[in-house]
Amino acid sequence: MRIKEILEIIAQNRHCKVVKRTTDFTCECRLPEDLQYFFNHYDAIELFLHKPYGIKIVSSTDFIPTNK
């Protein structure tokens, strides 16, 4: 399954929120292809925040590469 298909499935779940990007994405770091696609098209994802295992995938403005 490709990242685009996964994001479409997540967007259909009422307990998840997919935030579309409204600005251009630029990054000087090398990102994996799927992460590059995500940041080009989306700003964040919230997955099941009402549960103890909920998680938020942050926007590119909050993204901190660990290999710098």
N, C-alpha and C positions, 0 to 999 in steps of 0.2 A: 504494500500500500504506500502511495506517495504522500509526502507531507501535505499537499493541497487537499487530498481526500481526507486525511486525518483531521485537518482543521475544519473542513466542512461538517464532519460528523460531530466534532466538539461543539461547533456553533449551534447545532440542532438540540443540544442538551440544555434543558432549562436551568440546570444547576451549574452551568459553565458560561463564561462570558469571553468572547473573542473580540478584541478591540482593533478595528481596522486603522491602518496608518493614515494620517492626514498630512504628513509632511514627507519630504524626501529623506531617504536614509543614506548616510555616508559613513564609511568606516575604513580606516587605514589598515586594520588587522585582517588577517586571512581567516575566514570563517568557513565551516563546512557548508556545503551547498544547501542543505535543508535549513540551516540557521540563517543563511543569507536570504533565502526565499522568505522565511518568516519575517525578518526585519524589514525587507523590502515592501511587504504587504500588510503587516500587522504591527501593532504597538505593544500589545500585551495579551495574556490569556490568564483567566482566573478559573481554576478547576476545583469545584466542590469546596468552596471556602467555608461553607456552613458545617463541614465535617472536620474532625480532628486531623485528618490527613490532607486537608485542602492545601493547595499550592498556587502561587502566582508566578507566572513566567514574566519577568520584568521587561520593560521597554528597552530599546537600544540606548536611551539616555541614561538608564540605570545599570546597563550592562558593564561589568568590569572584567576584562580579560585577565586570566590568572597567569598567563605565560609571558607577561611583560617583564 
